[in-house]
């Protein structure tokens, strides 16, 4: 099994990541208007702000009216629709003042058709049989594929990444479709960039080899797909627990995963978290916070966003008070203050309702999570002995005694997060 051999930043441990969709965050879609939300996000308990690409978007072969964030026209400039480089630097300073951190999306696999490299360095690109630029995949017709067989591209790309660390003070990167770029490139990039800063590196990938020398964390797509399946009635609670346990059994030591119910891709193409998970949203959100790794909140989830956001056009989030804000705030506090969610063992607790209820403990029963993943009331009891503790119910804010033979009543979709006194 591959083991992580890099020194992970201690500052990132136990933090929640929040994905920022600048375009849709405010009516103006600007950095300066986003800054007004920083105190609220700090109060929500966010630790790391991940910004979707902030660079200018290509015009040639653009999709929609505003184009894809991931069609980069220039790696070292800021999209004028968002603001200026000075606006971005000021925002980073304000985020740091509040004790939060910043990572930006990095698109290393492709650029827009009108990126300046197409003229100055056409050798940086993969060409078709006719010697023309070509997209990585036919459906990605708004971007063109870079050629990592050229070592000069490696130097140039790492140089562009260094610009953001040195000039703006960001704290790391989220790497788009990281597995489409050679792992050896990422290994070298991490080595070079770590000389500048103790940074955090997140890969949009499930590939474990990326964790050996390059990335701190990768995506837990298996969990997302399993949660979608349980909400759709395709699997039950027992099967969900087996998927989680199997993934943990084969996961590299000293590495982490990003756990999420939503992100920009899932929202735009498959539906908002509420549309996909319905009444399962709260118990499954708890799952993403109480497993090892980093939980993710996507823009608007704390406002109960119920719809898909347009990806290529303006579609501002409707900000309103919603029960999801205090819900996430409580989970963020729990994640930040309880080391059990980072280092503790994961053990499934057998109950007499194993097909309907997922129950598990963290760190030798110091924390117990019980999720009713059904639309029926459940009366459950633990099948194995050894439970004799007083717990605090984090959401019910009452004390609960768990002992052998005790029966717990759970309403449909109800959840318990129990922390030992």
Beta strands, then each sheet from edge to edge (+ up, - down):
strand 1: 17-20
strand 2: 48-51
strand 3: 101-106
strand 4: 110-112
strand 5: 143-145
strand 6: 172-175
strand 7: 200-203
strand 8: 217-219
strand 9: 256-259
strand 10: 294-298
strand 11: 346-348
strand 12: 357-362
strand 13: 367-372
strand 14: 378-381
strand 15: 388-393
strand 16: 398-403
strand 17: 407-410
strand 18: 415-420
sheet 1: 1+ 2+ 3+ 6+ 7+ 8+ 9+ 10+ 1+
sheet 2: 4+ 5-
sheet 3: 11+ 12- 13+ 18- 15+ 16-
sheet 4: 14+ 17-
end
